[in-house]
Amino acid sequence: MAVEDKHITYRIYLVAFTIFLVAACIVFKLTKIQWVEGDALRELAKKETVKSFVIPANKGNIYSADGSLLATSIPNYKIRFDAVAPKSEVFEKHIKSLSDSLSKMLGKPSSYYQLELRKARANKSRFLLVARDLSYTEYIRIKNFPLFNLGAYKGGMIVEQETIRKHPIGEIAERTIGYERITPEGKPDGKGIEWTFRKYLNGKDGKVLKQKIAKGQWKPIRDVNEVDPQDGYDVISTIDVYIQDIAHHALLKQLKEYKAEHGCVVVMETKTGKIKAISNLGKLKESDSTYFETTNYAIAESHEPGSTFKLVDMIALLDDNKIDTSKVYNRQGGLILFSNKYKVEDSHRDGPQIISLARGFEISSNTIMVQAVYENYKNNPQEFVDRIDRMGLNKPLGLPFQGEGKPYIPQPKDKEWSAISLPWMAFGYGVSVTPLQTLTLYNSVANNGVMVKPQFVSEIKEWNKTIKKYNTEIINPKICSQETLLKLRAVLENVVKRGTGAKLYSKDFSMAGKTGTAQANYGKNGGNDKHYISSFVGYFPADKPKYTCIVVVHKPNTSGNNYYGVDVAGPVFKRIAQKIFTDTPSSNEIKNLNKKDAKQEIAFNEYYAKSQSEIKVIPNLKGMSGMDAVALLENLKMKVKVIGVGKVKKQSIQPGEALNKNQTIVLELS
């Protein structure tokens, strides 16, 4: 017994000692945590339970010049269903009515939704997709459906919200409005106004600290944000929705009619350089019949302009005092040769052969323009090229957008320069410019010689407060002399009146401009890839230009042999000019406002005399204008009822009867 008691005592001591060691270890560990590892562990715990969340800033809107909304951010909702969340009796009670509601809203049969919901329930799916791309109104509607109205935990409705960018006017000017995106490689990228002005549009995100609570939910630690989000500013573009709509549909009509590959149209406000409309339409595949805004051809596509480049010839020849517009040349049957093998040929070789330089420009004679340039610059081609460079055609316009096309103007010192470089430049070959560069040049002629930079955005605003204003930027204050300008304006107007643009002429409104028909890819694959680029560029009204416009159409169908600029591109130009002229209200100045009319004076004096006399009886109103009679009677405190229009024919109370105030008198007018 004593031995057994001794063993029990040992065991008690052993247990006590073990407890003591454990307690000592705990004390040691607690001390270590408190004084050695405490800070690190507290920081780790904080990281696991407290996080900084981003509060996205509201992105600014893009507006047109007339206040229409071009781009805005709207919430987009996706609805999913946690099939495990509802209790069985709740699920069974509401599944039929929920399916009926979904069917009515989303279009599929009620049986379809019942099957999908039951299948998700059986598979214990917690993330069944029910609907996507819902507006806020649709989200509120579906949120109140049976079962879903019980909330996330009881009804199983899961809501995913994201903000998407929408263009309320559709695809019109979509490429210029642009976009901002993240590439598959994770790099930010974009195009157009959205990308260029993103630092203003995007604003600054805010931050809020949240603490983790039960079931993976987070709640803000404080009532205030760590950093409040700053909403983006609004961008006011120069686009006029009305003109844009005209330009877009006029271009689309021609592209479809001629089964063209792609094309563009730009309308610029002459004085300011503000782009009022820009449309870039192309097919994704040659076999397609639908056109999209895929590439900003007006800005990005640098190509041989053809005959629209002949304006450069005229500016150089006239302003360098080489020759005058009256200088006479021989078309030589519409065909001349260089180096005995390189042809320069007119599109139409018949007609008068001995004509002036001005007439050669009007009918777009290649032979006349080439002879004039070659004759005057062959000994010093650098002089001609320097003139082009001074016009700014040898460098990009410096637009704020990505991907502006690079022009190419051959230089005599380059190794590529040859004997035919100068004559080929004279009719728009061997050079390369963008449509917007060509438009800017023609606009300078319309703008009294002042070359202004194309402008796409006029203002950055925060509500009604202007943050930044973009004023007209002058590239060249005078591209040529005033004398040269007057001659250029005259020949450009004559192109439409009696030249290659005569089909566009209208006696109702004046236009001026130049046609262009260029061959492209004429030297590739033995000429098998050859096609045409049809264009027209000009301004209207011809006498007081308000708008300048360019239209370029690539690869029109040539089966009808009417692929020329006047046939393909010209009608787009005319349609725009016509609609603007026809639909814009005219204002006429009223002169000689102080001039007196004898009949009016007599009528007024008669009325005034009657109104000033102390009247105690009903006056004779016969023959008096209805307006004067009413005014006179109402001044006498009488009530007047008028039948008809014109002058008083009859009055219900006869002249001379006693006048009683508030009495009603009926006047018959005729």
Beta strands, then each sheet from edge to edge (+ up, - down):
strand 1: 50-55
strand 2: 62-63
strand 3: 69-81
strand 4: 128-134
strand 5: 157-166
strand 6: 179-182
strand 7: 188-191
strand 8: 206-212
strand 9: 218-220
strand 10: 234-237
strand 11: 262-269
strand 12: 275-282
strand 13: 328-330
strand 14: 335-338
strand 15: 342-345
strand 16: 354-356
strand 17: 451-452
strand 18: 457-462
strand 19: 465-469
strand 20: 474-476
strand 21: 512-520
strand 22: 531-540
strand 23: 547-554
strand 24: 639-643
strand 25: 648-651
strand 26: 664-669
sheet 1: 1+ 8- 9+
sheet 2: 4+ 3- 2+ 10+ 18- 19+
sheet 3: 4+ 3- 5+
sheet 4: 6+ 7-
sheet 5: 12+ 11- 23+ 22- 21+
sheet 6: 13+ 16-
sheet 7: 14+ 15-
sheet 8: 17+ 20-
sheet 9: 24+ 26+ 25-
end
